[in-house]
Amino acid sequence: MKVIKHPQKSIFLIKLFIISISLGLFCCSDQQLNSSKTSSLYPSNDSISNWIASAKNKNNTIQERFSFLEKAYLANKKTETDSIKVKNLSSISYRYYSLNDSLKFRKINKETIDLSRRINDTTTLANSYWDLASFFDRETIMDSSFFYYQKAHKTFLLQKKNKLAARMLLSMAKIQESIKDNTGAEINCIKAIEIFKPLEDYKYLSRCYTTLGILSNNIEEYDKAISYYKEAIEYEKKINNGVVKNFSIINNLGVTNISSKNYKKAIPYFEQVLKTPNLIQDNPILYATALNNLTNANFELNKLENVEKNYLEVLILRKKEENTKGLAATHFYLGKYYLKTKDTIKAKEQVLSSINLSKLSSNNDRLLEALILAAKVEPKKAADYLLQNIQLKDSLEIEDRKIRNKFARIRFETDEFIAQNELLQKQKQLWAGITAGLILLLLAIYVIVSQRNKNQKLKFTQQQQANNQEVFNLMLAQKQKVDEAKREEQKRISEELHDGVLGKMLGARMVLTGLNKKVDPDAIEEKVKAIAALKNVEGEVRAISHELNHAAYQKIPNFINSIKELLTTLAKNAKIEQEFNFNNTFDWDTLSGDIKINVYRMIQECIHNSIKHAECQKVYVNFDIHKYNFEVTVGDNGKGYEFNKEKKGIGLRNIKSRIEKLNGHFTVDSKLGKGTSFFFNIPISSIKKYEEQEVPA
C-alpha cells in the first residue's frame, strides 16, 4: 500500500512558519525602538554629573552655571533609582547654596530631605541637614542653624561617623559663642576635642582650641585664653611642619592681651601678622583687623603719631570688602581718637556712623559701646544716649535668655526624637538580640565558672604569700632572739674570763714571783718556767676576752644577712651572678619591721622577674641612706623592655602597693638591650649611724 500525502496541509504549515518569523522580527524592532525612545527620554547619570560639575566650574558665567543646574535638576526628575536620585539632588541643592540662590536651595534641599527619609538614606540626610544649617548660619538665623547642626550631629553619630559629628559640635559651639552661651559652647568644644584627639585631626583640634580661647576671653579668663591659643598654635605647627599659617590665632593672642590691658605685650603679635608676605592681597580682612588692633594698642599707650592714618587705611579696606561690622568698629575707634584730640565735630560724625553701622550689622555689643561714647561726645544728649544703652542692654538680656532657652529646648527635642528612633531600631533588633543573648548567657556561665576557679587559685596564692610573710617575720624575730642570746653569752664569758680566771692567775703569778727570791738554782729555774707559762696563759685569756667582748658589742646585721641569703639562693638556682652592695656604717637592723619585710618582698619580686623574663647573666642590689631616705636599687643586665607599653602584671601592682604603704615611691629605668633597674626611695623617721664600740681593756 502507498501512503497518500496532503499537499494543502503542508502549504499551510509553511505559511504559518513565515508569519511567526515576521512577527518575531517586528517585535524585536519595536523593542529596539522603545529602548531608543527610553534612552532619549531619560539622560544617563553621567550626563547629570557632568552638568553639576559644569555648574561648579568658575570659568563658566553665572548664567551658564544656573543653566547647567536647571538641566541637571530636570534630568534628575526622570531618574528612576531613588538612591542615585537623592545623591544628585543633594549635589544640586548645594550648588544652588554656593551660588546664593536661596529659593532654589531651600526648595531642592527640602526635596532631598524628604526623599532621604523615605528611602532611609541617613548619609544624604545628615549632609542635607548640614547644608541647611550652614545656610541659616550665613543668614544669621542662629536658632534654626543650631537646630539643624544638632540634627546633623545626631544623625552622624547614629552612622558612627564620629569625625563629622565632632565637626557639627564645633559649629554648634561657634553659634553658642555668638549668643553668649559660653558654658554650652565650652561643653560642645570639649566633646569635639575628645573625638578629634584619638583621630589626631590637628586641623580641627586647632580650631577647637581657638574657639575655647575666644570663649575664655569673653568671660575675662585671659590666662586660660592665652593657654588655649598657644595649644591651637602647637596643633597648627603639626599640620604645617612647624610653621604657623593661620595668623588669625596670632591676632587673637594680641586681642586677649589688649582685653587684659597688656598693650605692650599685644603689639608684637599684631606686627607679626602684618609682616606676613602678601597678606593684604591674600587676606585683606585679616590685614585690616590686625592693623586696626595694632592701632588700638598704640592709642591706649598714647602713641598717637600714626593712629588717624592707620584707622583711615582700615576704613578704606573694610569699605572695599563691604565689612559692615568691621566698619562700625573702626568708626567707633576713630571717634575715640577724635574725642581724645578734642575734635568733637569729627568725633560726633564717627560715633554716629558707628551707631548706624552697628544697627545695620546687628552688632549690639558695638552699639552699646557706641551709645556710651556718644554720651561723652554730646554731653547735652548724654541722658538720651545712656537711656538707649540701658534699654538695649535690658532687651538684649531678655532676648539672650529666650534664645538660650530655645537652644536648650532644641537639644531636648532632638534628643527625644533620636531616642524614639533608637527605640524603633532596638525593637527591630530584638529577635537578633535574643539569640545573641542566649549565646552570651552560655559564654557568661563559662566565664563565671572559669573566673571562680581563677579566684580560688588567686586566694590560695594570696594566702600562701601571707603565710610566707608570716614565716619570714617569725624567722627574723627568732634569728634576732638567737643572736641576742649569743651576744649576751659572749659578754658573760668575757666578763668571767677577765674578772675571774684572769684575776686568779694574776694572783698565782704574784706568789711565784715572791718565791722567786729563793736562791736555790733548781727552784729558781722551775719557778721561772712556771711564771713564763702563766704569762702565756694570761696572754691567751686576755686575747679571748677581748675577742669575745668585741663580738658582744658589735651589731650583727640580720637584715643584711637575710638579703644576702635571698640573693645567693636565687642566683644559685638560676645559675647567674649576683652582687650586693650596702653602707657598712649604718645599722640596718634599726629599720622598722614593716620596712624590712616589704623591701625584702620587693627585692624578691624584682629578682624573680629578672630571672623569668630578662634573660640576664647578673642581678645586683644596692642599699644606701641619703638625707633620711632609704634608697634601694635592684637591677639586671638583661634584654630590657619598654616599661610604659608593657601590660602591668600582678607582681608590679604588689610592688606599687607595698611602696605606697611605706609612703615611698619608685621608678623604673629600662631600655631595650640595656637591662632594667628599679629605684625605691623610702622615708625613715629617724636614722642612727652605727658606731663601733671599743672593747674595754
C-alpha positions in Angstrom: 0.0 0.0 0.0 1.1 3.6 -0.7 0.8 6.4 1.8 -1.4 9.3 0.4 0.1 12.9 1.2 -2.0 16.0 1.8 -0.3 19.0 -0.1 -2.7 21.6 1.3 -1.7 20.9 4.9 2.0 21.2 4.1 1.5 24.6 2.4 -0.5 25.8 5.5 2.3 24.9 7.9 4.9 26.7 5.7 2.8 29.9 5.7 2.4 29.7 9.4 6.1 29.4 10.0 6.8 32.5 7.7 4.2 34.6 9.6 5.8 33.6 13.0 9.2 34.7 11.9 7.8 38.1 10.6 6.1 38.8 13.9 9.3 38.0 15.8 11.3 40.4 13.7 8.6 43.1 14.2 8.6 42.7 18.0 12.4 42.9 18.1 12.5 46.1 16.1 9.7 47.5 18.3 11.6 46.7 21.4 14.7 48.4 20.0 12.6 51.4 19.1 11.2 51.6 22.6 14.6 51.2 24.1 15.9 54.0 21.9 13.0 56.2 23.0 13.6 55.4 26.7 17.3 56.3 26.2 16.3 59.7 24.7 13.7 60.3 27.4 16.0 59.5 30.4 19.5 61.0 30.2 22.3 59.0 31.8 23.6 59.7 35.3 26.9 60.6 33.7 25.3 63.5 31.9 23.7 64.8 35.2 27.1 64.5 36.9 28.7 66.4 34.1 26.1 69.2 34.3 26.6 69.5 38.1 30.4 69.6 37.5 30.0 72.4 34.9 27.8 74.4 37.4 30.7 74.1 39.8 33.3 75.4 37.3 34.0 79.0 38.0 35.3 79.5 34.4 31.6 79.4 33.3 29.5 82.5 33.7 26.9 82.7 36.5 24.1 82.4 33.9 25.7 79.3 32.4 26.2 77.7 35.8 22.5 78.3 36.6 21.5 76.8 33.2 23.6 73.7 33.9 21.9 73.2 37.3 18.5 73.5 35.8 19.3 70.9 33.2 20.7 68.6 35.9 17.6 69.1 38.0 15.1 68.4 35.2 17.0 65.3 34.1 17.3 64.0 37.6 13.5 64.1 38.0 13.3 61.3 35.4 15.8 59.1 37.2 14.1 56.0 38.4 16.6 54.8 41.0 15.9 56.7 44.2 19.4 56.1 45.7 21.0 57.9 42.7 18.3 60.5 42.5 18.7 61.6 46.1 22.5 62.0 45.8 22.1 64.1 42.7 19.5 66.2 44.5 21.9 66.8 47.4 24.7 67.9 45.0 22.3 70.2 43.0 21.0 71.9 46.2 24.5 72.5 47.5 25.5 74.1 44.2 22.5 76.5 44.5 23.6 77.3 48.0 27.1 78.1 46.7 25.6 80.4 44.1 23.5 82.2 46.8 20.1 81.2 45.2 18.2 80.9 48.5 14.8 80.0 47.0 16.1 77.1 44.7 18.4 75.9 47.5 15.5 75.7 50.1 13.2 74.0 47.6 15.6 71.3 46.5 17.1 70.8 49.9 13.5 70.1 51.2 13.1 67.5 48.4 16.4 65.9 49.3 15.5 65.6 53.0 12.0 64.2 52.2 13.4 61.6 49.8 16.3 60.7 52.2 13.8 60.0 54.9 11.6 57.9 52.7 14.4 55.6 51.5 16.3 55.8 54.8 19.4 57.3 53.3 20.9 58.6 56.5 24.2 59.7 54.9 22.5 62.1 52.5 20.0 63.1 55.2 22.8 64.2 57.5 24.6 66.1 54.7 21.3 67.9 53.8 20.8 68.9 57.4 24.4 70.2 57.4 23.8 72.3 54.2 20.6 73.7 55.7 22.4 74.6 59.0 25.1 76.4 57.0 22.5 78.3 55.1 20.8 79.6 58.2 24.2 80.4 59.7 25.0 82.5 56.7 21.7 84.2 57.0 22.4 84.8 60.8 19.2 82.8 61.8 21.0 81.3 64.7 18.3 79.2 66.3 17.5 77.4 63.0 21.1 76.9 62.3 21.8 75.4 65.7 18.7 73.1 65.3 19.9 71.6 62.0 23.5 71.3 63.2 22.1 69.4 66.1 20.1 67.1 63.8 23.1 66.5 61.6 25.3 65.8 64.6 22.9 63.2 65.9 22.5 61.6 62.5 26.2 61.3 62.0 26.5 59.7 65.5 24.0 57.1 64.5 26.1 56.3 61.5 29.3 56.0 63.7 30.8 58.9 61.6 32.4 60.5 64.7 34.6 62.9 62.9 31.7 64.6 61.1 29.7 64.5 64.3 32.5 66.4 66.0 32.6 69.0 63.3 28.9 69.6 63.9 29.7 70.1 67.6 32.3 72.7 66.8 29.8 74.6 64.5 27.2 74.5 67.3 29.8 75.8 69.8 30.6 78.8 67.5 26.9 79.6 67.3 26.5 79.4 71.1 29.5 81.7 71.4 27.8 84.3 69.2 24.8 84.4 71.6 27.0 84.3 74.7 26.0 80.8 75.7 29.7 80.3 76.8 29.0 77.3 79.0 27.2 75.4 76.3 29.8 76.3 73.8 32.6 75.1 76.0 30.9 71.8 76.6 30.4 71.1 72.9 34.0 72.2 72.2 35.4 69.8 74.7 33.2 67.0 73.4 34.6 67.7 69.9 38.2 67.6 71.2 37.5 64.2 72.9 36.6 62.9 69.4 39.4 64.7 67.4 42.3 63.8 69.7 42.2 60.0 69.2 41.8 60.7 65.4 44.9 63.0 65.5 42.9 65.6 63.5 45.2 68.5 64.1 43.4 70.9 61.8 40.1 70.7 63.8 41.9 70.4 67.1 43.5 73.8 66.4 40.1 75.2 65.6 38.5 73.8 68.8 41.3 75.3 71.0 40.9 78.6 69.1 37.2 78.6 69.9 38.0 77.8 73.6 40.4 80.7 73.6 37.6 83.1 72.3 35.2 81.8 75.0 37.7 82.3 77.8 38.5 85.8 76.5 34.7 86.5 76.5 34.4 85.7 80.2 37.7 87.5 81.1 39.7 84.4 81.9 42.7 85.8 79.9 45.4 83.4 81.1 43.3 80.5 80.1 42.5 82.1 76.8 46.3 82.6 76.0 46.9 79.0 77.0 44.2 77.7 74.6 45.6 79.9 71.8 49.1 78.5 72.3 47.7 75.0 72.2 46.0 75.8 68.9 49.3 77.1 67.6 51.0 73.8 68.5 48.5 71.8 66.5 48.8 74.4 63.7 52.6 73.7 63.6 51.9 69.9 63.4 49.8 70.5 60.3 52.4 72.7 58.5 55.7 71.1 59.7 56.5 73.6 62.4 55.1 76.7 60.6 52.1 78.7 61.6 49.9 79.6 58.6 46.7 80.5 60.4 47.7 84.0 61.6 44.2 84.8 62.9 45.3 82.8 66.1 48.3 85.2 66.5 45.9 88.1 66.1 43.6 86.6 68.8 46.6 86.4 71.2 47.1 90.1 70.7 43.4 90.8 71.2 43.5 88.9 74.5 46.4 91.0 75.7 44.5 94.1 74.8 41.5 92.8 76.7 43.7 92.3 79.8 45.2 95.8 79.2 48.6 94.4 78.5 49.0 96.7 75.4 52.8 96.4 75.1 52.7 92.7 75.0 49.9 92.8 72.4 51.8 94.9 69.8 54.4 92.2 68.7 51.6 89.8 67.9 49.9 92.3 65.5 53.2 93.2 64.0 54.0 89.6 63.3 50.6 89.2 61.5 51.2 92.3 59.4 54.7 91.1 58.4 53.1 88.1 56.6 54.1 88.3 52.9 51.3 89.3 50.5 48.7 89.4 53.4 47.0 92.5 52.1 46.3 90.7 48.7 45.6 87.2 50.1 43.6 88.1 53.2 42.7 91.8 53.2 40.1 91.3 56.0 42.8 89.8 58.4 45.2 92.6 57.4 42.6 95.3 58.2 41.8 93.6 61.5 45.4 93.3 62.6 46.2 96.9 61.6 43.1 98.1 63.4 44.1 96.2 66.6 47.7 97.4 66.4 46.4 101.0 66.2 44.1 100.4 69.2 47.1 99.2 71.3 49.2 102.2 70.3 46.2 104.5 71.0 45.9 103.1 74.5 49.6 103.7 75.1 49.2 107.3 73.9 51.3 106.7 70.8 49.1 108.9 68.6 51.5 109.5 65.7 50.0 107.2 63.1 46.7 106.5 64.7 44.5 108.5 62.4 46.4 107.5 59.3 46.0 103.8 60.2 42.3 104.0 61.0 41.6 105.7 57.7 43.5 103.0 55.9 41.5 100.3 57.7 38.3 102.2 56.7 39.2 102.1 53.0 40.0 98.3 53.2 36.8 97.5 55.0 34.6 99.5 52.7 36.2 97.7 49.8 35.4 94.4 51.4 31.9 95.6 52.4 32.7 94.6 56.0 29.9 96.5 57.8 30.6 95.0 61.2 34.3 96.0 60.9 33.4 99.5 59.6 31.3 100.1 62.7 34.3 99.2 64.9 36.8 101.4 63.0 34.4 104.4 63.1 34.0 103.8 66.8 37.8 103.8 67.4 38.2 106.9 65.2 35.5 108.6 67.3 37.5 107.8 70.5 40.6 109.2 68.8 39.0 112.5 67.8 37.4 112.8 71.3 40.9 112.5 72.8 42.3 115.1 70.4 39.4 117.5 71.2 38.0 117.4 67.7 34.4 117.0 68.8 32.9 117.6 65.4 34.7 114.7 63.8 34.2 112.6 66.9 30.5 113.1 66.7 30.5 112.2 63.0 32.4 109.0 63.5 30.3 107.9 66.5 27.1 108.4 64.7 28.5 106.4 61.8 29.4 103.6 64.2 25.9 103.6 65.7 24.2 103.4 62.3 26.5 100.7 61.0 26.2 98.7 64.3 22.4 98.7 63.9 22.8 97.7 60.2 25.0 94.8 61.0 23.1 93.8 64.2 26.3 94.3 66.2 24.7 95.0 69.5 27.9 94.9 71.6 29.4 97.6 69.4 26.2 99.6 69.6 26.2 99.6 73.4 29.8 100.9 73.4 29.0 103.5 70.7 26.0 104.8 72.7 28.2 105.3 75.8 30.8 107.1 73.6 28.1 109.3 72.1 27.1 110.4 75.6 30.7 111.6 76.1 30.9 113.3 72.7 27.5 115.1 73.1 27.0 115.8 76.8 23.7 117.6 76.2 22.2 114.4 74.8 24.1 112.1 77.3 20.9 111.2 79.2 19.1 110.1 76.0 22.1 108.0 74.8 22.5 106.4 78.2 18.8 105.6 78.3 19.0 104.0 74.9 22.0 102.0 76.2 20.1 100.7 79.2 17.0 99.8 77.3 19.1 98.0 74.6 21.0 96.1 77.3 17.8 95.0 79.0 16.2 93.9 75.8 19.3 92.0 74.8 19.5 90.2 78.1 15.9 89.1 77.7 16.5 88.1 74.1 19.6 86.2 75.0 17.8 84.3 77.8 15.0 83.4 75.3 17.5 82.2 72.7 19.4 80.1 75.3 16.1 78.6 76.5 15.2 77.9 72.9 18.6 76.2 72.3 18.0 74.1 75.4 14.6 73.1 74.1 16.1 72.3 70.7 18.6 70.0 72.3 15.9 68.3 74.4 13.5 67.8 71.4 16.3 66.5 69.2 17.5 64.1 71.9 13.9 62.9 72.3 13.5 62.4 68.6 16.7 60.4 68.4 15.7 58.4 71.4 12.5 57.4 69.6 14.4 56.4 66.5 16.8 54.3 68.7 13.8 52.6 70.3 12.4 51.6 67.0 15.8 50.3 65.9 16.1 48.3 69.1 12.7 46.8 68.5 13.9 45.6 65.1 16.9 44.1 66.6 15.1 42.4 69.4 14.9 38.9 68.0 18.5 39.0 66.9 19.3 40.2 70.4 17.5 37.2 72.0 19.7 34.8 70.0 22.8 36.7 70.8 21.7 36.8 74.5 21.4 33.1 74.7 24.9 32.7 73.3 26.2 35.4 75.7 24.5 33.6 78.6 26.3 30.3 77.8 29.5 32.3 77.4 28.9 34.1 80.7 28.3 30.8 82.5 31.6 29.5 81.1 33.4 32.8 82.1 31.9 32.7 85.7 33.0 29.1 86.3 36.4 29.9 84.9 36.7 33.1 86.9 35.6 31.3 90.0 38.4 28.8 89.6 40.9 31.6 89.0 39.6 33.5 92.0 40.1 30.4 94.2 43.6 29.9 92.8 44.3 33.6 93.4 43.0 33.4 97.0 45.2 30.3 97.6 48.2 32.2 96.2 47.5 35.2 98.3 47.1 33.0 101.4 50.3 31.3 100.6 52.1 34.7 100.3 50.6 35.8 103.6 51.8 32.6 105.3 55.2 33.0 103.7 55.4 36.5 105.0 54.4 35.4 108.5 57.0 32.7 108.4 59.6 35.2 107.3 58.6 37.6 110.2 58.9 34.7 112.6 62.3 33.7 111.2 63.6 37.3 111.5 62.3 37.6 115.1 63.7 34.2 116.1 67.1 34.9 114.5 67.2 38.2 116.3 66.5 36.5 119.6 69.2 33.8 119.0 71.7 36.4 118.0 70.9 38.5 121.1 71.3 35.4 123.3 74.7 34.7 121.7 75.8 38.3 122.3 74.7 38.1 126.0 76.5 34.8 126.5 79.7 36.1 124.8 79.6 39.1 127.1 79.1 36.9 130.2 82.0 34.6 129.3 84.2 37.6 128.5 83.5 39.1 131.9 84.1 35.8 133.7 87.4 35.3 132.0 88.5 38.8 132.6 87.3 39.2 136.2 87.6 35.6 137.5 90.2 33.4 135.8 92.5 36.2 134.8 92.5 37.6 138.4 93.3 34.2 139.9 96.1 33.6 137.5 97.5 37.0 138.2 97.5 36.2 141.9 99.4 32.9 141.3 101.9 34.8 139.2 102.4 37.2 142.2 103.0 34.3 144.6 105.5 32.7 142.3 107.2 36.0 141.9 107.6 36.1 145.7 109.1 32.6 145.8 111.4 33.5 143.1 113.6 35.2 145.8 114.9 31.8 146.9 118.4 31.3 145.7 118.3 27.6 145.1 119.3 27.1 141.4 116.8 24.3 140.6 114.0 26.1 142.4 114.8 29.3 140.6 114.8 27.6 137.1 111.5 25.8 137.7 109.8 28.9 139.0 111.0 30.9 136.0 109.4 28.3 133.7 106.2 28.3 135.7 106.0 32.1 135.6 106.6 32.1 131.9 103.8 29.6 131.3 101.4 31.6 133.5 102.3 34.7 131.4 101.4 32.8 128.2 98.1 31.6 129.7 97.4 35.2 130.8 98.0 36.5 127.3 95.7 33.9 125.7 92.9 34.5 128.2 93.2 38.3 127.6 93.1 37.8 123.9 90.0 35.6 124.1 88.3 38.1 126.4 89.0 41.0 124.1 87.7 39.0 121.1 84.5 37.8 122.8 83.8 41.3 124.2 84.3 42.9 120.8 81.8 40.4 119.3 79.3 41.2 122.1 79.4 44.9 121.4 79.4 44.5 117.6 76.0 44.6 115.9 75.4 41.6 113.6 73.2 42.8 110.7 70.4 40.2 110.5 68.6 42.1 107.7 71.7 42.3 105.6 72.3 38.5 106.1 68.7 37.8 105.0 69.1 39.8 101.8 72.5 38.0 101.1 70.9 34.6 101.7 68.0 35.6 99.3 70.3 36.7 96.5 72.6 33.7 97.0 69.7 31.2 96.8 68.0 32.8 93.8 71.2 33.4 91.9 72.5 29.8 92.6 69.2 28.3 91.4 69.1 30.4 88.2 72.9 29.9 87.6 73.6 33.6 87.3 75.9 36.1 89.1 74.8 38.3 92.0 76.2 41.4 93.6 75.1 43.1 96.9 76.5 46.5 98.0 75.5 48.3 101.2 76.6 51.1 103.5 78.7 49.4 106.3 78.4 52.4 108.6 74.7 52.1 109.1 72.9 49.7 111.5 70.4 48.2 109.1 68.6 46.2 111.9 67.4 49.6 113.3 64.9 49.8 110.4 61.3 49.1 111.3 59.9 45.6 110.7 57.5 46.9 108.0 60.3 48.4 106.0 62.5 45.3 106.2 59.7 42.9 105.3 58.3 45.0 102.4 61.8 45.7 101.0 62.7 42.0 101.2 59.5 41.1 99.3 60.0 43.9 96.6 63.6 42.7 96.0 62.4 39.1 95.8 59.7 40.1 93.2 62.2 42.1 91.1 64.8 39.3 91.1 62.1 36.8 90.2 61.1 39.0 87.2 64.7 39.4 86.1 65.2 35.6 86.2 61.9 34.8 84.5 61.8 37.5 81.8 65.1 39.4 81.4 67.4 36.6 80.2 70.1 38.2 82.3 73.5 36.9 83.4 73.7 39.1 86.5 71.5 40.7 89.2 72.5 43.3 91.7 71.1 45.1 94.8 72.4 48.3 96.3 71.5 49.8 99.7 72.2 53.4 100.8 71.0 56.1 103.2 70.7 59.6 101.9 69.1 62.5 103.8 66.7 60.4 105.9 65.8 58.3 102.9 66.4 54.6 102.4 67.4 54.1 98.8 67.3 50.7 97.2 68.4 49.8 93.6 67.5 46.4 92.1 68.6 45.6 88.6 69.8 43.2 86.0 71.8 43.3 82.7 69.1 41.6 80.7 67.3 42.4 77.5 65.2 45.3 79.0 61.7 46.3 77.8 59.5 49.4 77.1 58.0 49.9 80.6 55.2 52.3 79.5 54.0 50.0 76.7 54.1 46.7 78.7 51.0 45.4 80.4 51.3 45.8 84.2 51.1 42.4 86.0 50.1 41.5 89.5 53.7 41.5 90.6 54.2 45.1 89.7 50.9 46.0 91.3 52.1 44.3 94.5 55.3 46.3 94.4 53.3 49.6 93.9 51.0 48.6 96.8 54.0 47.9 99.2 55.9 51.1 98.4 52.8 53.1 98.9 52.3 51.5 102.4 55.8 52.8 103.2 55.0 56.3 101.9 57.7 55.9 99.4 57.9 55.9 95.6 59.7 54.0 92.9 60.8 54.5 89.3 61.8 52.1 86.5 64.6 52.6 84.1 64.6 50.1 81.2 65.9 50.2 77.7 65.9 47.5 75.1 69.2 45.6 75.2 70.4 47.6 78.2 68.8 45.9 81.2 66.3 47.1 83.8 66.7 48.9 87.1 64.1 49.6 89.8 64.8 52.6 92.1 63.0 52.6 95.5 63.0 55.6 97.8 61.6 55.1 101.3 61.5 57.8 104.0 62.8 56.9 107.5 61.5 58.8 110.6 64.9 58.5 112.5 68.3 57.3 111.4 71.1 56.2 113.8 74.6 55.8 112.5 76.2 52.6 113.6 79.1 53.4 115.9 81.6 50.7 116.6 82.2 50.4 120.4 85.6 49.9 121.8 86.1 46.7 123.9 87.3 47.7 127.4 90.8 46.5 128.4 
